[in-house]
């Protein structure tokens, strides 16, 4: 748990793992709330800001869009009716599980290619109409299922 009352931007960057440039960007686009400033103009971040930045860093590292991050922060903020929050949180969890399944299949495919002496292995796998994404998150036409803003394009 964080114990410091206020963090300057460099300290916030270190504590959250998000570069200062990105922190300023997230604040500018409204993903992170506008923070208070010292009399000398230094931004001051609180523990809640650091937690939000950590969540944003985690979400972005798995390919969640800025809009998706905004939705995640909203889900966790309590500014949503309980029933809506539960429904949306479960939908997003299911979408992430489907993406994980697709990634696991792709990892297996890549390991097969790496271990195979047959350089046509991947091409053969994809040519027979099999899809690495057995989870159903993509249609035959390549369209995504679920909230458009959840994954980046």
PyMOL commands that set and color helices and strands:
alter all, ss='L'
color gray80, all
select helices_A, chain A and resi 9-16+20-28+47-61+66-77+82-115+121-127
alter helices_A, ss='H'
color red, helices_A
select strands_A, chain A and resi 36-37+43-44
alter strands_A, ss='S'
color yellow, strands_A
deselect
rebuild
show_as cartoon
